[in-house]
C-alpha cells in the first residue's frame, strides 16, 4: 500500500520527502476526448499531479438528478490521470468559485428562501451532505492508499474571504472523513492574516493562493501554518476575461521568475491554470464587487497550455524552471499546427430570433424571475400586449425596469428597439408605439465571487 502523509517539513510519499508539482485542468471545461492529451502534456512539462474542482451544479442541475457520465465522468478523468502516472488533487467545494456559474452551487439551492449558503445552517448542510457523499463515492476508492491516484482533498474554497463559521468547516471535515477519505485534507486562502485565520480548521493543512511575490506570501503562510510543507495551491499564472474587457495576460518572464522563487523556497505548487479550456454552453460565472462583470466563453486564462490545447511560450518557460528542481521528460509535445481555413455561407435569420422559441411557456400578471419558473435555460422571453391607449398622441414612451439581470433585447411588433445592460447600469429605453412588446432576457452568468 502506498502512503501519502504530511510530515514535519514535507509531504511524505511512502515516508520519503515529496514535492507536489501540480497543474489545474477542469474536466468540465475540456471535451472528454481531449482529457488524456491535456494530462499527458502536463506530465511532459514536468508536473506530477493534476488538480480539479468538482462542479456541483453541473452534476446536479435539478435536485435529486445526479449526472456523472460523458463529460461529467470525473471518475474516468481521474483514471486517465492515474494511467499517465500522475497523482490527483480533488477540490469538491461545495463552493468552488472557479469563475463558474453560481460558484458551483446549484440554482435550486441558492433560490431556497431563508437558507444561508456556506454556513452551518442545517437547511444548507442537508443537501451538501448528499452531494459530498456522491462525490466521495467516486473519490474514496481512487485514493493513493487504495492503489489509486488521489493524494489530497480540499475542504471548501478560500472560505476566509467569505465567512468565519468554524462549525461549518468542522462539519465538512467530519463528513469527509466519515465518507472514507483518508488522505490529507487542505484548505486554501489568500495570504491575508484574517483570511488564513477564518478559513482554517483543525484537521486540514493550510495552503495559499497567489501569483506574485512568492517569498513574501510564503512567509505569511508559514506564520499561520508553522509546521509541515508550504504549498501554493493556486499559483495564478494568468487571469480570466469578462465581456467588454481586455484579454488578460501575464508576462511570461515575470510568471517564470515567481515560480522559480516559489520552488527555490522548497514549496509545492499547483498552477492555476495549467489548461483553462472553455465555458461550454452557459456555464461562465460573473464577478460583482460593485459592478457586475459577466465572464466570456473562453477560459484560456493565458495558461501554459492555451484554450485549444497547444503549448505556449509560458509552457516552455515553466518547463525550464521546473527542470532545475525535478526531472523533466525528454519528450516535448508538438508545436501548434496551422489552423485550417473554412468558409461558410450566412443567411438572415429574421428578427424573431427563432433560437429562443419556447420549450415551455407560462402566463403571469408580472414578469417572473428565472428562479420562479424553474428556468434552466439562459434565455427567457417576456411578451405582453400594449394597451390601446398607451401612447395616445405620443410617438414613443420610456420603458423602465427596476433592474434587468443581465442583458435584455427589446422589440415592439417584432421590430428591434434596443438593448438594456446590467453591466452598464442601464434601466430604461424609449419604445415606439405598437401593439406587442417583447423583452428577451439573457442570464449572462450567476455571480461566483463578490
Beta strands, then each sheet from edge to edge (+ up, - down):
strand 1: 4-6
strand 2: 11-13
strand 3: 16-18
strand 4: 21-25
strand 5: 49-53
strand 6: 87-91
strand 7: 150-154
strand 8: 184-190
strand 9: 205-210
strand 10: 231-236
strand 11: 268-275
strand 12: 286-288
strand 13: 292-294
strand 14: 379-385
strand 15: 396-400
strand 16: 407-412
strand 17: 415-421
strand 18: 428-432
strand 19: 436-442
strand 20: 447-449
sheet 1: 1+ 2- 3+
sheet 2: 4+ 5+ 6+ 7+ 8+ 9+ 10+ 11+ 4+
sheet 3: 13+ 12- 20-
sheet 4: 14+ 19- 16+ 17-
sheet 5: 15+ 18-
end
